[in-house]
Amino acid sequence: MPDQLVNSHSPLLVLPAEILLLVFDCFFDAQQPQIRLESTERCYYNYSEAFSTLNALERTCRSLRPIAKEVLNTKCLWKFHKPVAAFTEGHSIRRKATHIEILRDAYSFPRPRDDYPWRPREKLEQELNTWGYCPVDVKTALHEDPAQLELAFLVASSPDLQTFIMDGHHNFYGISSIDQRYELPVWLIPIIQVARKTPLNGMDHSFYRNLQTLDIEMQFSFDTSLAYLFLLPTLQTLRLSWMVSQIPFEDEANWPVKSRSSSVASLILDEAEISGTLIRLFITSCRELSCFKYSNGSVEEMPLSCSAEIMSGLAQQQDTLRTLYLEPHQRGEYDYESMTLTRIDGFHKLYALERLYTPFWALLGKPQSTYTGEGSWQYPQMRDVLPPRLQELSLYILPVMLSQEYNDGYLSLFSSALPSDTKDLYLKWVHVECENVLECAPLPFDFWDIKNVFLEQGVDFDYMIRGYEHL
């Protein structure tokens, strides 16, 4: 039978091996040994490659329906490359989509928009009208970018969604630089409306009860209704990158999430340009935040008020926070000499913290360009500013952040990370990245001597030096 089913040109060959074996099992005598493959939770199948063949199998042979409907639907990874507009193939299994990922090399269907080839505009509008009332103007997407509307339909018909990753390009217009409006991607609206307990027509409060991961590249858009994502009952990981808002947030009293109520345990805000108040509210919305990562998307120095807001929020998570990545300024060739780069206070209060990744100056400060080694300014002892149970420390350094006039020397400064009593030693690993070192210029300090100090105490120490030619 298998010889008759499969030849070198058979479309069955696009199916994953596990599904093929299940298909063949249907044709073997039940008394014969059955072959099974080990499957794992991460064993997902590419929808675009497997769906059309399995859908045909289902129509051809009813006995294969459990394979086509259960195996594919529960392990289907909706993974779209460019273009990402072909969301219309799978109407029959939409309600089973659990994993959606728009890859980085994907893009929404380019202009001219009138050439959108997948579904007629009237069909899209007909499905859009089934949503009923919507708090934002989603009709704009119908005319400007139908592909994103197709993705919104997929999200809206996937109540068992577990993972949603948007890495593809989706925002042609950006926001704030034009008219300072808040803007929200249309495919997030179904999720947010359920979270705020006002689901669209055809949806209900049972939707997204299994949603655990949201990883969204916002691409310079932002809306305060993103706060409602923290109300999703099972959300564990929330990553929102490239959020931009030039509008000050002044409505803290109406923040929709109670303090320390959200299930989000890992919060990642990459390349964000939003107010410190918003960041603090994001942090304090989490019930037990274990991982927080923040990097500033602006080329300008982060205001002290912003860093104070962040550390204030983190202080409320001091009993659960294990990992902190804090990048208050973009890396690059900026005029660091003119920047204050004031030390950020409060790391030592995070007594549960085990892993810290931050610039050298954020932890210890930066001498002014006029520093001569005399006067009242000095670095703090590292053991006084580090969290008491820290196990891993990673610091990013530029030579311009240092001063060779520092009389006590950087060997002594790094040595001060070790506790006075070895029984209090939790530190296991120290990593230092030194960038923008000029060719033939002396190193900012003797890495080997520093390394030996840590190795003597059983602490691993490694470093990385990146240079460039000064043109």
MOCORKA-V553972 format. One record per helix or strand. SS is the DSSP state (H for helix, E for strand). FROM is the first residue (numbers start at 1). TO is the last residue. If there is no record, write none. Layout:
BEGIN
ss->{SS & SS}
from->{FROM & FROM}
to->{TO & TO}
END
This chain:
BEGIN
ss->{H & H & H & E & H & H & E & H & E & E & H & H & H & H & E & E & H & H & E & H & E & E & H & E & E & H & E & E & H & E & H & H & E & H & H & E & H & H & H & E & H & E}
from->{2 & 11 & 17 & 45 & 47 & 62 & 76 & 91 & 99 & 107 & 113 & 121 & 139 & 146 & 163 & 169 & 176 & 186 & 213 & 224 & 237 & 244 & 252 & 262 & 266 & 276 & 286 & 291 & 304 & 323 & 336 & 347 & 355 & 360 & 382 & 392 & 399 & 409 & 422 & 429 & 447 & 460}
to->{5 & 14 & 25 & 46 & 60 & 74 & 80 & 96 & 102 & 107 & 115 & 129 & 144 & 156 & 166 & 169 & 179 & 195 & 217 & 231 & 241 & 244 & 254 & 262 & 273 & 285 & 286 & 296 & 315 & 327 & 338 & 349 & 359 & 364 & 385 & 398 & 401 & 415 & 424 & 438 & 456 & 468}
END
